[in-house]
């Protein structure tokens, strides 16, 4: 692990040793992370909430990993490796992996690297292997004065521009060039990352990738320019590296601070990431289907205007029948002495309201497994004047990299809960 990277765990207060430059940089990160999600006290206690990922400016490099234990006596390097593994597990199941292309197999060397450097390494490797197979060349429309006739002569422009130069012709033609928008965007991002990386291996791999982009230019990137790129069967092989370049650009903050240093960030709300991870697990279960953040309008005025809506995290279906409403919570439910001791009343009220609105008898709160040993799901009976609702409290082992194993165990818990009704 680079000695320059500051590693913290989301929502955990940690004592960190910072230089004055790092303090100033972290304070400027408030404009990116949000004032309400970052706290730096005078005694060096740093707390980052809501997000996981990384943010880097100059020599200040901060990575925020998901909190997976509440024990404070853990070996820090071991916890960092395991937390990095959890982040990879969540990302690999999410839509982000369509761009990131994270390796299937986790290894210790990867888990011990800095998150930003891991992403740069993956990008450099994809650029090299993509362009070493074949070059991306496109027809570019070129026009201008020339002594040699090539393509089509524009006689109107020739007379207008070359009245005194009878040896010149204004021509237009198409050339099969490496200097095109896809290559230019990829090269621009590679050069930016070359300035950012502190890894000798990444510097070498980025320079190796640049050898294939000699004829491309560095350009001023913008989102409208990147969105103008069109892919067809002729250039589809280059879409993955272009999408990664676009990801880096989108997370390259446009602000330039003191010293003209670029700020790189890749920040994801941890609750959203965990929620989508659960959705993909459930949606992939044989015999089941799921909907993610489906909106229900449950209160209307007399003239049919919607005034209240609810949006549960996940709806679980068996065939066409809705059987379970799930609320995903990335926090420690506080299991101890056979009980969950850290589940708030608001969480129970919320999922109870979901069950009532959707007319189901089973609801679930699903948490990550913060303990070191598996926990059996628990059931809470919620009664009102209309009957009973079963609330199932389930913990998922997000530390397990075997997605199919996690999916199967979650399926068994959902089926056991459903069969009790």
C-alpha positions, 0 to 999 in steps of 0.5 A: 500500500502506498505510504501516501494514501490516506485510508478511512472507512465510511462513517467511522471516525478515525485519527489520521496524521496529516500535513498542512497541505493534506488538511487544506486539500481535504477541506477543499474536497467538501465541494465534491463530497458535500459539507454534510458528509465530511468532518475533519476535527482540530485533533485530526479525527476524520470522518467520511460518510455516505460515499466509498471510492477515492479522491485525489489531488496532487500528493493528497490521495484519500480512499474511502472503503466500506466498513465491514467490522465494528471491532477496533482491535483488528489488524488494519492491513487485514481489514483494508484487504478485506474491505477492498475485497468487499468493495470489489464484490459489490462493484463486480455485481453492479452496473459499474463493472460493465465499464471497469471490467474488474478481474474475476479472481481476487488476489492479495497483491490487488487487494493491497494496492491503492484503489485509484492505482488499481483502476489506472492499471486496469485501464492501461492494460485494456488500452494496450491489449485493445490497440495491440490487436488492431488500430482504430482508424476512421475516415476523416473529412479533410479539405484545404489548398493543395498543389496536388489534386486529390479527391474533389475540387471545389471550384468556387472556393478555388476561385475565391481563395486562389485568385493569384495562385493558379498552382493551388486547388481547393480540394476535399477528400476522406482520409483513413486516419488514426487521428479521430475522436475515440483515439484522441479521447483515450490518449488525452485521458492516458496522458492525464493519468500518467501525470496522476499515477505514483506507481512505477508499473502504471507509468510504464504500462501507460507509456506502453499504451501511448506507443499505439496512440502516437498519431492521435492528438490530445484534445480539450474534452467535454461531455457534449464532445464525448456524447457525440461519438458513434459506435458501429460494427467497425469500431465497437471493439474500442467501446470498452476502452472509450467507456473507461476513458469517459468514466475517468473524465467524468470523475475528473473534477473540472475545478483547478485548485492552487498549483493547477492540480487536477482532482480525480474522484470515483465516489459511489453512495455505499447504500445505493451500491449495496442496494443494487448488489442485493437486487442483482442477487435476487433478480438472478435467482431461478424461479424468482424475479425482482424490481428495483426502486419501483414507485407506487402512488398511494395517495391522490387528491379527488381530482386524481393528482398524486401527492404521496409516493413510496419507492421500496428498494426491491420487490421480489416476485415468484412468477407474477406474484409479489411475495416480499418487499425488501429494504436494504440497509448498509449498517450494522444491525448489532447482533449479540446474544441471539438478538439484533440490537441496532435496528431502529424503529424508523426502519421497522415503520418504513418497511411495515408501511411498504408491506401495507401499501403493497398488500403483502404479508412478508417484508424484509430488512437485509443487512451486510454480515458484520460478524465473523460468523454466519447469522440465522435470519430472525422473524419479527411478528408485527400485528395490527387490527387487520392481522399479522405481518412477518418482518424477516431480518437477514444478513448477507455475507458480502465478504464472500467473493463467490456470488453464486454461493451468496445468491444460493444462501440468500435464496434459501433464507427468502424461501424459508421466510416465505414458507412460514406464511 
